């Protein structure tokens, strides 16, 4: 798997992949993402901030993710255990690469990347009605620290301590 910062030239491919993921989630009864979020503007902003990363396999887009210190105010209401976190946003594995361990590989890469950047933990929010994401994070050592209720429903706020 190859990893790099996303560029504005990647936008069309990113949006095509995310639209396919939205369609698959909807077919699975997971109404987490829709026509309002995430959208092209979100990805363009992420790229301009240099926080969106591309994971590719044989030059094919396999996944995207955003890492940053930015978070919604709901995160500030949570009882976190670590003091120097980075947050994962918009992690998406292409439907063409799902069920092959790509999510686990990308997550391990993110954790190593954040450790190298001197963060002590990683945080994220996960839709309470997405069994696949809940399973991925649970199997990989993420702990629920609280929850937030947003437009689409309840999201669990999760955290994992990074080891150096």
Protein Blocks (a to p, Z undefined) as FASTA:
>chain_A
ZZddddfklmmmmmmmmmmmmmmmmmnopafbcckbccfklmmmmmmnopaccddeehia
fbdcdddfbdcfklmmpccfbfbdcddehiacdfklgonommmmmmmmmmmmmmmnopab
dcddddfklmklmmmmmmnopacfbdcddfklccddddddddZZ
